[in-house]
Amino acid sequence: MVGSGGREHALGWKLSKSPHVDKVFYAPGNGGTENNVPIQADQIDRLLEFAAQNNCFTVVGPETPLSMGIVDRFKERNLKIFGPTKNAAQLESSKIWAKTFMKKYWIPTAPFEVFSDAKAAKKYVKSLDYNVVIKADGLAAGKGVIVCDSSQEAFDAIELILVKQSFGDAGNRIIIEKRIDGIEASYIALSDGMVAIPMATSQDHKRICDDDKGPNTGGMGAYSPTGVITDDLAKTIQKEVIEKTITSMKKEGIVFSGFLYAGIMVKDGKPYVLEFNARMGDPECQPILMRMDSDLYEYLVASSEGKLSEKPPISWKNQSAVCVVLATKGYPESYQKNDEITGLESANSDKVMVFHAGTKSENGNILSNGGRVLGVTALGNSLQDSISNAYLAVDKITWKNKFYRKDIGKKGLRYL
C-alpha cells in the first residue's frame, strides 16, 4: 500500500480483510499502520524493488506517484499494480488538460479560460459579469482552488498563484472558470478502461470551519451515502460523466484503469464536473469502505487485469457512515507537530474505526505528525446515528492542538 494518509490506512485495512491477502505492507505508512516500510511514496525505484522481492500486488493511494508514472514503471517490469498510468492520471495532474478534454468531448463542466500572465488574467476577470473560481493547473494537495466572491478576491488569487508562486510550478498556469453555485458531492467509480462500476456516493466537507467557512483544505470530513445524488442523478452522472470519460479517453489512446473520482456540482438538478481525481478521495474513502461488503482486493485485481465486466455490482451495508477529520490547529497553514495523542483505544469499537493520517509512533506513543491527523469513522443505522457515533468517539481522543469541525454530515440531513 503506497502512501501514508487516512485513505491509505483505510484501503489497507479493507484489503487486509480479504482471504486472498496474507499481509499488507505500507510504504511509508503512519503511526496507526503495521508492517511499515521506510520507503516514501515518490521513491519509485525502491518501491519497485520491494514489490518484486516480496511478490506484492501494489495499490497506489496518493496522486503524486501516479503523476510520476509509477504504474507505467511497474508494468514495464511485469509487476502487479492497481492505478492509472501517467497519461491517464493527467485528468488530475493537469487541470488544464482535464478541462480541455471535457470541453472536447462535451462532458458537462463550467466555461473557462487559461492564463499564464497575471495582467491578462486580471483584464479577463474585469470583463466578466459573474464571480469566478481560480485554479492552479498542477497538483497542490487539494488547496490549489480558490473560490472568489468578488473581482478583488479573484485579483488576489491571481497574485497568489501566478505572481507569488505559492504553489510552485503547479501554478505556472491557471484556469479561470465560471463559478457554479450549487451543491457539491463526490461520485467515484472503479474502472478497468472498458467498464466502470460505481462506488457508493459521498459528500466531502472541504472548508476548514463549520458552515463551509474559511479556506479550502484536503477535506475535513465526509459521509456516505449522500441524498444529494438521487438514483436518477446517479444514472445521469454514470452515463454522461463516468462512462463518457472512459470511452473518450480510449479515443485519445488512453486506457483509464483505477478509481475515477468526479467532484460534482449539482445545480438545478444537473451535474457539472468541478474536477477529476485519478484516485480514491480522502476523506471520502473512509466512510465508503466502512460501508463496503464486497472483497475490495478482488475488485482491484479485476480492474488491473481488465476483467471488471466479470464482477457483479459491489454490495453495500444498508447503513450510513461518517468520517470526522481531526486536524492540528493552524492547518491548512502552519501547525505544530509531535503532540502526544491519547484515547485512541477507547475510541475504536465495532461501529468505529479511527484511521490514522498525520501520525507517527515513537517509544510506544502516538504523536501528531501532520495537518490532518486522524479520520474518526463511524457506522450507524441512519445518518444521524452515524454522526452521533462519530462524535462520541471524537470526544474520547485528545491532544494539545486538536481541531475539528462540529457539523460533519449535518448538511446531509436535509435530504432525508
Order of alpha helices (4+ residues) and beta strands (2+ residues): beta-alpha-beta-alpha-beta-alpha-alpha-beta-alpha-alpha-beta-alpha-beta-beta-alpha-beta-beta-beta-beta-beta-beta-beta-alpha-alpha-beta-beta-alpha-alpha-beta-beta-alpha-beta-beta-beta-beta-alpha-beta
